[in-house]
Amino acid sequence: MTNGEVIFGTEYKDSHSRFWITADCGKTWQITGPVAGVINEQPTLIQRRDGSLLAYLRPGGISGIIPWTESKDFGRTWSKAKCTKLPNPYAAIDMVKLRDGRVVLAFNNSNSRRTR
């Protein structure tokens, strides 16, 4: 992140995402979360131009819709997960920020089928 820390997201046994943060290259870690709201797992995140973090989350259960959350304090706290309008049949998702600032989200564009 722009503050020099490293962050990554994980799923947890209660079906709500957690984030791990290190400021010393992995010698020590702080865990944050859980991300409240709709059931969510396996977050993918980017840092926005304003420094806030945006995470899209693999939908848990049978929701069929990708949830999202954001943090304005370098991942220490997260907003309640809310649903986007993006369908997804409980499949993995991934997001990357390109050098020009655009964001690419790869996901399965279906509410129920895990095939193309």
JOGI-V345234 format. One record per backbone hydrogen bond with DSSP energy under -0.5 kcal/mol. NH is the residue of the N-H (numbers start at 0). CO is the residue of the C=O. Records with the same first field share a line. If there is no record, write none. Layout:
NH->CO  CO
This chain:
3->0
5->21
7->19
9->17
14->11
17->9
18->31
19->7
20->29
21->5
26->23
29->20
31->18
33->16
34->16
35->33
37->80
39->14
40->57
43->55
45->53
47->45  51
50->47
52->70
53->45
54->68
55->43
56->66
57->40
59->38
62->59
65->85
66->56
67->81
68->54
70->52
75->72
78->69
80->35
81->67
83->65
86->84
87->63
89->87
93->105
95->103
97->95  101
100->97
103->95
105->93
106->104
108->106
109->107
